[in-house]
Amino acid sequence: MQSDLGPMRAELLAILETGDSSAGVEWAQRALASGIPPLNLFEGCISPVLDEVGRRFQCLEIFLPELLESAEVIQAIMDNEITPALKASQEKRTAQGKVVIGTVKGDLHDIGKNMVILMLELNGFDVTDLGTDVAPADFIEMAQKGKSDIIALSAILTTSLPHMGNVIELLNGFGLRDQFKVIIGGAATSQAYADKIGVDGYGRDAATAVELCRRICSVSPATRA
Amino acid sequence: MKNRTWMLDVLDRAEEGPITLEKEFDRVFVAQGIADLVAKYRIRIPKDPYIPFDDDLADRVFQAGLDLAVNAGLYCISTKRRITFSRAEIERRVADFPGQITLGEGEDACTVRARRPEDAGRIAIVGGAYGTPVPEELFVPIMLSYAQEPVVDWIDNATLSTVYGRPVRGGTCWELLACWEEAEKSFEVIRRVGRPGLAIGCAETSTSDLGELTTTNSQAFRPIDWHHTCLSSELKTTYDQLNKVVHFTRTGCHVHSFCDPIYGGLIGGREGMAVSIVADLLLMHVVHLASTVNPGPSHLRYSASTHPDMMSSISVALQATNRNTKLLTSAFLRPASGPGTKTILYETAALALAAATAGCAFMEGVQSATGTHEAHCSGLEARFVGEVCHAAEGMSRQQANDIARQLIARYADIFDDPPIGRPFPEVYDLRTLKPTTEWQGMYEEVEQELVSMGLRLA
């Protein structure tokens, strides 16, 4: 975190607390006009503020509606200011990685999965949402199509857990296991179950899922945008 | 016939209601809608008292919940439409409910009746493993441990994690096979304890509609049993669920519907959760034609329903519903701790007291260790719940709050690393189906603690 951006970060955090997208866009305009390069603004200011928002949500200092409001403000900033400025400056923001995610077959729960998607997208991941009740083979097909780094599986129901193991079996059977990292999460899952079926990680909640994906992608040789 | 006509109306509205994007429903109708209603009705629910005793607050929460039910309706994921009913339609449908039903048959029948806060009327006790995964060889002994308890008025099944030695895969042919096994084993359980007319909560191995539809027939689960539907979080249903509503209605079954509002999720904190619970309960009765309704709920991080941050919200929402309707409501006891620990007893006692004094008609549990650890469940937990609930009949909310506060102090710090206890074979003697000396001893020590806190256990 760059110390000279401290006041800018505090200002952005205050704007996120109000959920005022137009104030967020004006904040970015002022910052860019002052000569801060767009990549520096994102990496030194927006990204650490997002970490702080994620921390607050993880501790339930804020709830999902407030997180969604923050996401809307950031999206407005990115769409209106940062992305166009990056294009104009020829700078490139490195995508964190590609994730294909869904709730496994037999399970229609999606609220936890959707929180993970929101947090991943806020943190710069390229996420493909397959929805709920997703068959094991569909995860693999979509991961291949999208050249994903990570296959993320969610389950609330214990009778849907075997489908997670099926994904690993199919990857092994097709000789694709080394092409994708597989992570699991959801109320029915645990680190013990992750170890049992041989996936690459377990995320207890949305924030730890982001940390897990960051860790995986920092060592994964997979493609970056 | 009345239910059939109403059911047609529900199905029509699932096809003809306002088309809405799911994201818009989440943001506008749920998150913003709830925030607006919390402000409109000036709802504030502090964490403590854990069991509030403010009737005006409860009534404002009810009005907000009714507004939410009218404004949002239930979102049908299958058709992308909102199933909506007017305020007058909801009020009329709820008012027409008789306030009691009978489950089971013969000497084992149980009539469950609506109660009001601080009501001295009897609370019905549903004992069971509630979807906790168990291997097939343990299903019968575990469920016998519940069914043999005289305090249990009907049972709710465990979920089979294996069938014929194979893992059960939800939404596939394995689910159907496992539900047939669940039915056969359930009937063995109630026959062996000499309670053949005991109602069975079923089919707990049915994660999609397949298992329920297959096993609700003349050769498996009966109309006198307790058949489940549920909402998706928040305020959503699907054709899977409506399929079950149609089948149960046409086969003369009572429908039980439950939901799982998430504390910290779209509904926000305590205030939003209370409003959401009221709307959930009303809409499960109206849209799922449910005779009995349960509100969950879950904590975003810990899943458990016993977390101290949520207790006052659950209590107020149940008070609100039970003061203003004759719906048959319950609380779902899903502690973080598991069998063979004292904390599971503290957790269940605190929430049971909150719900019993809020006027619940029946109590459900215990889904020990949040129901996610294989075979971590035992009948002793249900016996404990029964004793606590009956002792709480007629108790004031203030007195219950005093006891709950002492209980919460004993478990409030466990959630980051909860003691999940031990699986059934380590807390019960599989030959005699009695609790081990150690588990029985813990139970008796906690009973004495409750007595010293002022609870008059029988």
Interface residues (C-beta under 8 A of the other chain):
Chain A: Q58 L60 F63 L64 P65 L68 K105 G106 D107 L108 H109 D110 I111 M115 D133 L157 T158 T159 S160 L161 P162 H163 G165 N166 A187 A188 S190 D205
Chain B: R27 A31 Q32 A35 I77 G131 P133 T159 S161 P167 V168 R169 G170 G171 T172 E175 A178 T205 T207 S208 S232 S233 E234 T238 D240 I262 G264 G265 L266 G268 G269 G272 S298 L300 R301 S303 D309 T370 G371 T372
